[in-house]
Amino acid sequence: FFVAANGIVSAYLLLSLPFSFFHILRSSAQRTRLILMFFDMAMLVILTAGASAAAAIVYLAHIGNPNWNWFSFCRQFHSFCERSSGSLIGSFVAVIFMTLVIILAGVALARRP
């Protein structure tokens, strides 16, 4: 789910880039800006859900669960856990940046008459 969510969000961001340039050039298109902002929020939800689901799995890989006889996966495969933790950190940084972009878009919409 983590990879699929990041792929969907990346594809959406690439496809919405021309619309963003259009809105920079034409400041009178208010309705389409609201639609774009709505889809940005939907992508933020998908990105957060994917990162959160992956965080739960990475936590289990690092700590394990002795009650269910699941031992730490990271004791055997160090490089996998380092890479998965790094990609998880990158995904949460993307969540923060998407949140900032949505807030800035909202402020820009509120300032325009």
N, C-alpha and C positions, 0 to 999 in steps of 0.2 A: 504494500500500500504506500509505503514511503517513496519508493521510486516512481510509482505511477502518479502520486500526488504532485511530486516535484516536476515530473514530465508534463503533466497537464498545465500546471501553473506557468512553466517556462514557455510552453507553446502559446498559451493565452497572452503572455506578456509580449512575445514576438509578434503576434497577430494584432495586438492592440496598439503597438508602437506607431503605425501610420495614422490611426485615429487620434493619438495624442499630438502628433505633429499638426494634424488638421485643426485641432482645438487651439493650438498655440497661434496658428495663423488666423483663424476665425474665432473671435471672442464672442460672437453673438449666438453660437450654438449651445444653448443652455440645457436643453432636454437631453441631447446626446451625451453631454458631460455627466448628467445625473445617471444615465444608463451605464456609462463607462465606470462611474464610481460604484454603482451597485455591483457590477461584475467584478470590480477590484475587491470589494468586500467578500464576495463569494469565493474568490480565489484565495483570499487571506484565510478564510475558514478552512478550505481544503488543505492549504499549506500547514496550518496549525494542527489540524487533525492528523495529517501524515507524520509530522514531526513528533507529536505527542505519542502516537502509537509506536513509533520507532524508539522513542525514549524509554517506554516501558520494556521493550524487548532488550534494548542495550543494558538497561538496569539489571534485568534478569541474567544477561550474559556476564555482567561484571560481578554481581553479588550471588546469584543463584537462589535457590529456595530449598533449604535443608529439610523442611517439613514434607516436601513432595519428592525428595531424593534427587533434586536437580542441583548439580554442582556447578560451580563457576566455569563457564565456557572459556573465559579469557585466560585461565591458567594454562590452557593447552595451545590456544591460538592468539598470540599477542598482537600480531600485525593486523588481524581482522578486527579486533576490538579497538585498536588505535584508529584505523580507517573509518570504522562505523561511528566512533565518537566524534571524529573530525567532521564527517559529513553531517552529523546531527547538530553540531555547533554551527556549521554553515547554514543549515536550514533554519535554525532559530534566529540567526542574524538576518536572514531573509525575511522572517516574520516581522522583526523589528523595523526593517527598512520598508516593508509593505505597509505597516501601520503608519509610519511617518509620511509616506506618500499619500495615503488616504486622508490623513489629517490635513496635510497641506492642500490637497484637492478640495476638501471641504471648506477650508478657510478661503481659498481662491473663489469658490462658488458663492460664499457668503458675502464677499466684498463687491462682487459685480452686481450692478443694479438690474 
